[in-house]
């Protein structure tokens, strides 16, 4: 009568009666269980999570082809949960405590979910990049040259920076900034390389170069 699941014993009895394999009946039950759990997941989305969604940030993730373009808030919440590998978007602030070092502004309220998404972009933009073995002495030797690049235009100095950092074991990337995510730079030391990511918030050269050398100081 639909009140009990199909157990292995019942599946075997049905196999005997109808001549249809027990695995068929077990698969029916498994598929049903998955549907029930998916519905529970949909129902688990809270209004608080929906209110955390920033449509501009979400659109950037769609443009980067990291998530599918969803229209309703529930689907957006589920897409972001999957991208970030978390069960509740409200946990973003707690999860940030275990991240690497980053320089942010203290003059602005923070979208902690947006910040967690930005850090996920740092991971995505650097996960498949190859750089040379970490060599901090070589990096120190190039500091004066890097300072000199600050007098050049971005189109000129950006590829040079990437080349220098790559040769020193640093994966350097510029990540687009998000609304209400006042972060300027981020570093994380991996086993095989150092990740160094910056934004170009406000598009001021002095902020960019200060943030760069601030992060280099941490390294």
Secondary structure as the mmCIF struct_conf table of DSSP 4:
data_model
#
loop_
_struct_conf.conf_type_id
_struct_conf.id
_struct_conf.beg_label_comp_id
_struct_conf.beg_label_asym_id
_struct_conf.beg_label_seq_id
_struct_conf.end_label_comp_id
_struct_conf.end_label_asym_id
_struct_conf.end_label_seq_id
BEND BEND1 UNK A 3 UNK A 4
HELX_RH_AL_P HELX_RH_AL_P1 UNK A 8 UNK A 18
HELX_RH_AL_P HELX_RH_AL_P2 UNK A 22 UNK A 44
HELX_RH_AL_P HELX_RH_AL_P3 UNK A 47 UNK A 52
HELX_RH_AL_P HELX_RH_AL_P4 UNK A 55 UNK A 63
TURN_TY1_P TURN_TY1_P1 UNK A 64 UNK A 65
BEND BEND2 UNK A 66 UNK A 67
BEND BEND3 UNK A 72 UNK A 72
HELX_RH_AL_P HELX_RH_AL_P5 UNK A 73 UNK A 84
TURN_TY1_P TURN_TY1_P2 UNK A 85 UNK A 85
BEND BEND4 UNK A 87 UNK A 87
HELX_RH_3T_P HELX_RH_3T_P1 UNK A 89 UNK A 91
HELX_RH_AL_P HELX_RH_AL_P6 UNK A 92 UNK A 95
HELX_RH_3T_P HELX_RH_3T_P2 UNK A 96 UNK A 98
BEND BEND5 UNK A 99 UNK A 99
STRN STRN1 UNK A 101 UNK A 104
BEND BEND6 UNK A 106 UNK A 108
HELX_RH_AL_P HELX_RH_AL_P7 UNK A 112 UNK A 126
TURN_TY1_P TURN_TY1_P3 UNK A 127 UNK A 128
HELX_LH_PP_P HELX_LH_PP_P1 UNK A 132 UNK A 134
HELX_RH_AL_P HELX_RH_AL_P8 UNK A 136 UNK A 141
TURN_TY1_P TURN_TY1_P4 UNK A 142 UNK A 142
HELX_RH_AL_P HELX_RH_AL_P9 UNK A 143 UNK A 149
TURN_TY1_P TURN_TY1_P5 UNK A 150 UNK A 151
BEND BEND7 UNK A 152 UNK A 152
HELX_RH_AL_P HELX_RH_AL_P10 UNK A 154 UNK A 167
TURN_TY1_P TURN_TY1_P6 UNK A 168 UNK A 169
STRN STRN2 UNK A 170 UNK A 174
TURN_TY1_P TURN_TY1_P7 UNK A 179 UNK A 180
STRN STRN3 UNK A 183 UNK A 189
BEND BEND8 UNK A 191 UNK A 192
STRN STRN4 UNK A 194 UNK A 198
HELX_RH_3T_P HELX_RH_3T_P3 UNK A 201 UNK A 203
HELX_RH_AL_P HELX_RH_AL_P11 UNK A 205 UNK A 218
#
